[in-house]
Amino acid sequence: MPQAKGLDRRVARTRRSLAEALISLSSEFGYDRVTIREVTERADVGYATFFRHFRSKDELATYCIRAASVKFMNAVQSAETLHEESLALYRALHENRDVCLFGLSLPREHPALAPVWEEITHWMMELYSARQGTEIPLELSLNHLINSVVELFRWWLTDGQDYSIEQMALMQSDLVVKVTETVALDHRLKSPRDAVPD
């Protein structure tokens, strides 16, 4: 049993090194220009070892972005109010700034992002239902909510650093979430059991 735990730690350490290397190289040179060999050299991991963990650079990128998205989803699940949700999101955004900037640097239709967007959308479909009496389709409301939040994230990370986490959380909850919920969405009750597994 201790060997399995040791192996798990080695796997996690290798994947973390590869992820950090990909993010830092992409920040320096742009994702499209980075090669797997450069990632393994930066991570000090054997080239063949890479393929024991990931089939491609895109799969590694998905792994990086998914790890951050799980932190965001769990941050929301543990919050009680809209403001607390937004506050938890901006704290997670601040703590995962590099990987978030990396994810935001890729186009929405990028193959590395597609599975993560699908998971987030599915999770949001579980979290929300359409408000009774609205003619706005649930899919459209959620698309608007997700994209609005993502664009606020992008703005804060690139241009809005003068605003604190607390200020951004208030603006997000009041400007985006509260308005969208009032018009089109019913926010379902959550329980700790709803947390997304890491």
SVG drawing of the C-alpha trace seen along z (x, -y; Angstrom):
<svg xmlns="http://www.w3.org/2000/svg" viewBox="-45 -51 61 53">
<polyline fill="none" stroke="black" stroke-width="0.4" points="0.0,0.0 2.7,-2.6 4.2,-1.9 0.9,-2.8 0.8,-6.1 4.4,-6.8 3.6,-6.1 0.5,-8.4 2.7,-11.2 5.3,-10.7 2.5,-10.8 1.1,-13.9 4.5,-15.6 5.3,-14.7 2.0,-16.0 2.3,-19.2 5.8,-19.8 4.6,-19.3 1.6,-21.6 3.8,-24.3 6.2,-24.1 3.5,-24.3 1.9,-27.4 5.2,-29.2 6.4,-28.5 3.0,-29.5 3.2,-32.7 6.7,-33.4 6.2,-32.2 2.5,-31.5 0.9,-28.1 1.1,-27.3 4.8,-27.8 5.6,-25.5 6.6,-21.9 6.3,-18.8 10.1,-18.5 10.4,-22.0 7.8,-21.2 9.7,-18.1 13.0,-19.9 11.6,-22.8 9.9,-20.3 13.1,-18.1 11.0,-15.1 11.9,-12.5 10.3,-13.0 9.0,-9.4 7.6,-9.9 5.4,-12.7 3.4,-10.1 2.9,-7.9 0.8,-10.7 -0.7,-12.6 -1.3,-11.8 -0.8,-15.3 0.0,-18.9 -3.7,-19.7 -4.5,-16.9 -2.0,-18.4 -3.5,-21.8 -7.0,-20.4 -5.6,-18.8 -4.2,-22.2 -7.5,-24.1 -9.7,-21.4 -7.8,-21.4 -8.5,-25.1 -12.2,-24.7 -12.7,-22.1 -11.4,-24.6 -13.9,-27.2 -16.8,-24.8 -16.0,-23.6 -15.6,-27.2 -19.1,-28.0 -20.5,-24.8 -19.2,-25.8 -20.8,-29.3 -24.1,-30.3 -25.0,-33.5 -24.4,-35.1 -21.9,-37.5 -20.1,-34.6 -20.0,-32.7 -18.5,-35.6 -16.0,-36.2 -14.9,-32.5 -14.5,-32.7 -12.3,-35.7 -10.2,-34.2 -9.7,-31.1 -9.0,-33.2 -6.3,-35.1 -4.8,-31.9 -4.8,-30.3 -3.9,-33.5 -1.3,-31.9 -3.4,-29.0 -6.5,-31.2 -4.5,-33.6 -3.3,-30.6 -6.9,-29.3 -8.1,-32.7 -5.3,-33.0 -6.8,-30.1 -9.8,-30.7 -13.1,-29.3 -13.3,-26.7 -9.8,-25.4 -9.7,-21.5 -8.1,-21.8 -11.0,-24.0 -13.9,-22.1 -14.1,-19.3 -13.8,-21.8 -16.6,-24.1 -18.8,-21.0 -18.2,-20.0 -18.9,-23.5 -22.0,-23.8 -23.3,-20.4 -22.6,-21.4 -24.4,-24.7 -27.4,-22.9 -27.5,-20.9 -27.1,-24.0 -29.8,-26.1 -33.3,-25.8 -35.2,-28.2 -37.3,-30.7 -41.0,-30.0 -42.7,-32.3 -39.5,-33.2 -39.3,-32.7 -35.5,-32.8 -34.1,-29.2 -32.0,-27.9 -29.1,-27.2 -29.1,-30.8 -29.2,-32.2 -26.4,-29.9 -24.3,-30.8 -24.8,-34.5 -23.9,-34.0 -20.8,-31.9 -19.5,-34.3 -20.2,-37.4 -18.3,-36.0 -15.4,-34.8 -15.1,-38.3 -15.1,-39.9 -12.3,-37.5 -10.4,-38.4 -10.9,-42.2 -9.8,-41.9 -6.7,-39.9 -5.5,-42.1 -6.8,-45.6 -8.7,-45.8 -6.1,-45.0 -6.8,-48.3 -10.0,-46.7 -9.8,-44.3 -11.2,-40.8 -14.0,-42.1 -14.9,-44.9 -14.9,-42.5 -17.0,-40.0 -19.6,-42.7 -19.6,-43.9 -20.0,-40.3 -22.8,-39.3 -24.7,-42.6 -24.0,-43.2 -24.0,-39.7 -25.3,-37.0 -28.2,-38.7 -29.5,-40.3 -29.4,-37.1 -31.1,-35.1 -33.8,-37.8 -34.7,-37.7 -34.2,-34.1 -32.8,-31.6 -33.8,-29.8 -30.8,-29.1 -31.1,-25.6 -30.3,-24.7 -26.8,-23.1 -25.4,-20.7 -21.8,-19.8 -22.5,-16.5 -22.7,-18.4 -19.0,-19.3 -17.0,-18.3 -14.4,-15.6 -10.8,-16.8"/>
</svg>
